[in-house]
């Protein structure tokens, strides 16, 4: 009988396979190596978009390609509005196929800017080095954010196949948001790809994700302005 293996991160299972062909049993955090030109180009891109890279920018990535449970895009728009009211800038990213989401963010003015289908994966990685936080469901760009050291706030389903223990971000500051206790037993649609984390008053609230983001921002902004040449951190309306 095979020995039971407790749930581990997917990367560890991949390392197990690599060990079978002689790889060393070494664990290192994921990292994307960007050169100075890529970093400079990303900062210029943000400046052209109208962002002040000397102040906090939060990235919201509302799409997931239906690969995992995810909020309706309107909830992300509500979150963007909350962040905008605190004085933060917001960048909303997505693929060309998700461009229809843009209209949900069209009424917020210059504080919220979108980038759907504008960036390659490496360009996205470079842009994310300028973010104070990255907010999404369990999706590929979340892992890109983690690999460049950007703090993440991520919504996950607790089912084993979708668990953050299996698919969570690695090597960065992260906040994992799960549905409220009892939500899944009452509301699960039977297919995690159909779940939007909400059903009336007992779903995953914008306020919950906002508060988690605010905690992450307090830490990341303090560190950024301590290590950079931008001086004291700007004050934000909490």
C-alpha positions, 0 to 999 in steps of 0.5 A: 500500500502506498504511503499517504502523502499529506497535501503539499504545494504543487511545486513540491510535487514537481520537485519530487519528480525532478528528484527521481532523475537526480536533481538535488533536494533543494527548495528555493523560492520562485524568482523572475530575473528582470534586467535594468532595462526591463525595470526602466521600461516598465516605470516609463510605461506607468508614467505614460499611463499617468501614474506617479511611481513615487506613490502607492499603486495597487494592481487589481487583476479581475480575470482568471480565465475561469480556471478557479473560483472568482468574484464577479468583476463588479466586486473588483470595481467596488474594491477599486473605488474603496482603494481610490478613496484612500488616495491610492492609485489603481492599475487594472490588468488583464488579457485581450480576451478580458477587455470587456471588463474595462467598462466596469472601471470607466467611471473612476477617472484618472485614479484607476487606469486599465491595461488589458492586452497591453503587456507581455508576461515579462512586461507584466512582471516588470510592471508588478515590481512597482506595485504595493499590492496585487489583488486577484483570485488564484491565477497565473499573474498572482504567481508572477507577482509573488515571483517578483516580490510583490505582496499579494491578496488572493481569494481561494476556494478551500476544496482540496483541488483549489486549496491555497496549500496546493496553489498559493503564492510562494516567497512573498508577503501574502494574504489568503482570503477564504469564504466565510465559515459555512459558506461552502457547505450551503452555497457550493455550486458543485463546480469550483469554476462556477463559484463567485464566492457570493450569495446574498449576505453570507458571501465574501465581502468587499470589506473583507478583501479591502481590510486584508489589502490595507494590512498588506499596504501598511507593511509594503508602503512603509518598507518601500519608502524606507528603502527608496529615495522617495522620503517619507511615505505619503499619508493615505485616507484610511 
